[in-house]
Amino acid sequence: MTGDTSDMLARLKSVLPVRWFSDDTPILDAVLLGFAWAWSELYGLLAFVKLQTRVMSATGVFLDIAAIDYFGLALPRHVGESDNAFSLRLRANLIAPRATRAALIQTLETETGRTPFIFEPLNAGDTGGYNSHTLGYGLCGGYGSETLPFQFFVRAFRPNMSPVSNAGGYDTGPGGYNTAPIFYANISDIPGLVTDDDIYAAVASVLPVATTAWMNISN
């Protein structure tokens, strides 16, 4: 394979004068093998470094470094989040639209996987109007207000996720006390957990200057 020890050994031997050595050269091979191993390690290191120079292919701590470079501490890796999931979220935030209603919806969908409910008191499309077939008690429309300029209400939803893979929940079968698949778990057992703080931060990252979002986070 290109770059491995055998390949490097063959490359080194190929540049030596043929007439200097016999066909069987165990001592020479042993000496050159040491150099070949070192060059093989360097080749592998360079291949790894090349991957870390691009967000698309970066892995491990280099993804975390890229996130800090671009977003400071505003986009940390979630507890237990895989490199692939974190990379997708990081790249989505790099090119995400900002400062619009559509941008806010897209950001929350990316963060939680669920579409938020947004209500703007000065948006007739949200409030509806009398005798316009845009109102329904508890269904659509709402009270508008001119006293809330540059303010709106957001109901964001936490991700739909089982607390722990293959585990039931409280009062949810099958299973029983000390009988699979029931067991005690805590937040640290949930990979890629999206917290309420993450949702607040996601909203704050796309808000236009001088606007206020009144938040409600629901299951």
N, C-alpha and C positions, 0 to 999 in steps of 0.2 A: 504494500500500500504506500502511496506517495507520502513521504515524510517520516515513515517509521524507521526503526533502527536498521533493518535489512536494506531498505532503499538508500539510506545515507551511506551505509557501508559500501554498497555497490557503486555509488557515485564517487566516493573517495578512491576506490580501487581503479575506477575507469580512467582517472587522470594520471595514474602512475605509469612510468615507462614499462611496457610489457616485458622487455628483455632483461629487466633487472631482477625479476623474481621467477621462481619455478611455478608450476601449476598448483602445487600444494604448499600453502603458506600459513600454517597455523599460528606462528608467532606474530607475523605481520597482521593477520586477521584479528588477533587478540588486541594488539595495539590500536589498530584502526577502529575496532569495535567500541573502544572507549570514546574516541572522538565522535563516532557515529551516534552513540547514545546521547551525547551532549547536544549535537546538532538536531537530533530528533526531538529532544525536549524543547529546544528553542523554537523549532518549527511549530510544535503544538502550542507553545505559549503565544507565538505570534498569531496563530489562527484564533486562539481564544481572545486575545486583545482586539483583533479585528472585529469580532462579534460585539464586543463591549463598546465600540465607538459609535454604534447606531442604536437608537431606542428600539427599533423594530426587532433587533436580535440580541439586545442586552439581557443578561440574566443575573440572578442573585442580588448582591449588594449594589451592583452597578446600576440596576434599575432604580433602587432607592436613591442613589446619588443623582441620577438623571431627574428624578422627581423633585429633589431638593433644588437642583440647579434651575429648573423651570418654574416651580411653584413654591419654593421655600418649604415651610412646614404645613402648607394648606392641603397637600395631597399625600398623606402617609399611606403606607401599605396596611390593609386591614389585617387583623389577627388571623393567621393561618391562610392568608391569601396566596395563591400560587403565582409563579412568575408570569404565566400566560394571562391569567385574569388581571393582574396588576398592570402588565404591559398594555393590554387592550384598554384599560381604564385610563392609563396615562396618555396614550396616543389619542384617545377620544377627547380628552380635556385639552390637548394641545391645539386641536383644530375646531373645538366646539364654538358655536356662535354665542354671542353674549348680548346682554342688554335688551332682549326682546322677550315677549311672552313665549314665543315658540322655542327660544333658547332655554328658558327656564323649564319648560315641559320636557325638552329633549335631555337636559341635564339630569332631571329627576328620574326619567325613564332609564337612563344609563346607570344611575347610581342604585336604584331600587328595583328596576324591572317592572315598575307599575306607573300608570299615568296619573298625575296629580289632578286635583280639582282646584281651579283658579277662579276667583271672583274679583272683578274690578268694579267698585261702586260708581265710577264715572263712565263705565262702558255699557252702552245701551244693549249691546249684544249679550251681556251677562245679566243685566237687571230685567230686561224685557220692558214691556209697556202695556198699560191698560188698553183693552179692546184691540189688541194686536196679535192675539193668539200666541203670545210668547211667554205667558205666565201660567203656572200651575202650582197650586199649593203643595209644597213639599216635593215638587217635581222639577220645575225650572223657574228661572227668574229669581229676583230678590230685590230687597230695598236698595235703591241707589242713594247716593249722598254726594253733595258738592262740597262737603266739609272735610273730605278725605282726599285732597289732591296728592297725586303721586304715591298713593297707598293702595294696597290690594291684599287679598286674603288667599292663603295657600293651604290646602289640605293635602299633605303628602302622606304616602302610605309606606309602611315598613315592608321590606321584601317578604315574599311568601317563601318560607324555608322551614324545614323541620329542624328543631333544636340540635339534634344529633342524628347522623345518618343511621337508618335502620332501627331507630328507637321510637317507641310510642310516646305519647304525651300523658300528662296527668289526667286520670279518669278516661283514658283512651286505651282500648285493648288492641291486640291480645297481650297477655303477660300479667304478671302480678308481682307482689313484693319478693324481691330477690329472685325473680324468674324472668328470663329473657322474653321479649326485648325491653324490659323496663329496667332502668338503672338511674342513679343520681348523676346529674350533669350540671355544668355551669357554663357561663358565657364563654370561657376560654376553650370549651370543647367545640365551639361552632366555627368552622373554617370560613374565612371570608366574611365575617360578621360585619354588617353595615349598622352602625349605631345611630342614635338620634343626632349626636354631634356631627357625624358625617353628613347627614341630611341637611342640617343647618348650614354647614360649611359649603355644601354644594349649591344651595340657594344663594348664599352670600357671594359666591364666586361669579355669578352671572348678573347680579342686580345692577341696574344703572345707578349712577351717582345720584344722591338726594332722593332716593325712593325708599319706601318702607314696605316690607312684606310681613304681614301678620300670620304667624305659622301655627298650624295644628297638625300633629303627626298621629296617625291612626294605624291600627292593624288592618 
